């Protein structure tokens, strides 16, 4: 058995959950906050047989791809001079995946 722990951007969570459900793969979803720009994050706990590991990682890869986003524009305070109004882009999305062996999985 394997335990897959996946941390994804909050906006990717529903799509990932739907894709896992479509393949009849159960997951427990935990909400969290953190990371760059303090965006919402979701952590999934997925218990699977060893032979489903590649399938689950491929589903995650398809649902949680990285993409470019624009950072909020600079807001001057006091006597600061704002830079040119060009938003900075940063990479968002993707997933952090941990896979570990599990001695036993019990579903009640």
C-alpha atoms as one frame of an Amber mdcrd trajectory, in Angstrom:
protein
   0.000   0.000   0.000   1.021   3.591  -0.584   0.046   6.880   0.976   0.196
   9.781  -1.460   0.176  13.202   0.196  -0.460  15.980  -2.310  -0.398  19.733
  -1.676  -2.078  21.744  -4.425  -3.304  25.262  -5.023  -6.855  25.754  -3.760
  -8.197  26.468  -7.252  -6.930  23.091  -8.499  -8.491  21.093  -5.653 -11.993
  20.522  -7.053 -10.730  19.471 -10.465  -8.312  17.010  -8.873 -10.994  15.643
  -6.565 -13.360  15.150  -9.529 -10.664  13.417 -11.598  -9.810  11.060  -8.734
 -13.504  10.285  -8.130 -13.977   9.572 -11.846 -11.334   6.831 -11.497 -12.920
   5.604  -8.217  -9.905   6.707  -6.178 -10.834   7.954  -2.727  -9.105  10.942
  -1.144  -9.339  12.938   2.062  -9.110  16.696   1.550  -7.627  19.108   4.122
  -7.682  22.898   3.655  -4.662  25.047   4.545  -3.168  28.469   3.823   0.402
  29.336   3.029   3.021  29.581   0.370   3.796  32.420  -1.974   1.149  35.168
  -1.984  -0.613  33.368   0.924  -2.957  31.615  -1.471  -5.231  28.849  -0.281
  -3.787  25.373  -0.401  -5.395  21.965  -0.202  -3.732  18.795   1.003  -4.992
  15.417  -0.148  -4.349  12.113   1.602  -4.758   9.248  -0.870  -4.363   5.611
   0.145  -3.793   3.346  -2.871  -2.406  -0.055  -3.843   1.213   0.069  -5.089
   0.175  -0.520  -8.701  -1.955   2.673  -8.804   0.878   5.056  -7.916   1.754
   5.999 -11.511  -1.915   6.482 -12.418  -2.527   8.805  -9.453   0.595  10.866
 -10.163  -0.467  11.248 -13.801  -3.933  12.467 -12.715  -2.279  15.013 -10.415
   0.052  16.123 -13.229  -2.907  16.736 -15.576  -5.052  18.585 -13.013  -2.367
  20.684 -11.324  -0.089  22.018 -14.030   2.004  25.133 -13.428   0.991  28.389
 -15.135   2.032  32.030 -15.149   0.042  34.530 -13.080   0.389  38.264 -12.594
   1.347  39.482  -9.121  -0.702  42.334  -7.626   0.604  45.743  -8.629   2.787
  47.773  -6.276   0.856  50.187  -4.078   2.999  53.145  -3.007   2.826  54.439
   0.543   3.894  57.834   1.758   6.440  59.466  -0.545   7.439  56.298  -2.419
   7.588  56.554  -6.179   5.830  53.651  -7.898   7.792  51.713 -10.521   6.468
  51.378 -14.053   3.039  49.747 -14.028   4.253  46.392 -15.273   2.847  43.509
 -13.224   5.354  40.870 -12.240   4.609  37.353 -13.376   5.173  34.311 -11.218
   4.631  30.601 -11.638   1.551  29.253  -9.830  -0.095  25.900  -9.555   1.675
  22.625  -9.715   1.736  20.187  -6.832   4.003  18.885  -4.139   3.716  15.110
  -3.909   4.963  12.834  -1.144   4.685   9.062  -1.570   5.346   6.716   1.306
   4.830   3.041   2.024   1.982   2.127   4.348   2.031  -1.090   6.280  -1.750
  -1.307   6.511  -4.762   0.645   5.269  -8.033   0.098   7.098 -11.297   1.511
   5.757 -14.216   1.350   8.174
